[in-house]
Amino acid sequence: MKLDAKTQKAVNDWWREHGDTGYKPDWGKIKLSASNTREHNMRVCEICISLLEMGVPFATEARLNCGVRPDIIAPTHVKPIIEVLWSESNEDFLRTKSHKYPTVLQGKWILHNAEWDYDVKLIM
């Protein structure tokens, strides 16, 4: 994914602030985990294809400096963290995982239930 200089700077700055610098994300590439369900992985792909079509830089399975590994990070998107939920509800995520994110990223996520029909508007 080729980015203009301004967007590349925004991505780099975001990653320097929030990313685990011992880990280099593959921007614009989809990485899947065999430990996730097929439905979860398919939804990650659908979302990433939408981001790619919109020209939004993204990475999957990227480790943040707080130790969290969100499904998708999209530093220049309206909310830079996208979590795909399959076996958990929004409430489960908020109760068990949200506290792991630093204060500056609290609430800057989109929680997307993979059981719903996909609509790109759900990630906007």
Secondary structure, DSSP 8 states (H G I E B T S, - for coil): ----HHHHHHHHHHHHHHB-TTS---TT-----TTS-HHHHHHHHHHHHHHHHHT---EES--BTTS---SEE-TTSSSSEEEEESSS-HHHHHHHTGGGS-GGGTT-EEEEETTS---GGGG-
